[in-house]
């Protein structure tokens, strides 16, 4: 479904946003500001403890999408974006870029709207783990043995 954009076209009318012109209207090349990687669904305290370590690093986030996939997000813009937000290697861009569909993208709505769970930082994931695992604070003894490190 095409969405109306309030920017005026050449004739002063609102532009009709389509898949063909959407990328040209996008400010900041939103889809080229990060990468996502599918990860195995975390289940155990050890799995979540590893995620907690990872999300403690800059530019790392996690989410669970509405289809149940867990994804690692690395906030890092593509190095080939030009100052105007265009692809500097468009003719030689990778296959994943060529096959990307903008049918449902961040131009239409924020990606977070489709997340079942979102962990942008250590605190949010730690909060979730405390609710999910009754013995979250005792995981050190369980994971490291009786010494508790």
C-alpha positions, 0 to 999 in steps of 0.5 A: 500500500502506497503511503502519502508523503507531505513533501511537495512534488514538482507540481506542488502535489503530495508525492505518492510513495512507492517501492520504486521511489521510497529509497530516494525519499529516505533521509539518512539511508536508514537500512544502511546504518546497521547489520543484523545477524540471526542467532540461536534462540537463547534459552538457558541462563548461560545463553542469556549471560553470554548475550549480556556480555555481548550487549555490554559492548558499544553498538550491540543490541538484540531483539526478538522479532514477531516471527520468533527469530533472535537477532544481533544488531550491530549499529555501524553505518555502511562505509560506502554511503556518500554524504548524500546517503547514496550508495557509493558502490551501487553498480558493484554492491553486494548481492544482499544489498541488491536483493533487499526489499523495501516493501516494509522498511524503516521509512514506513515505520520504526523497526522496533514496532515489529519487535517482540523483545528489544534489548538496546543495552545491558540494563534492559537485558538484565531486567528481563533476565531477572524476571525470567530467571528466579535465580539470576543472581545465583548464576555465577555459582551455577555457571562457574562451579562452587567457587563462584568466581 
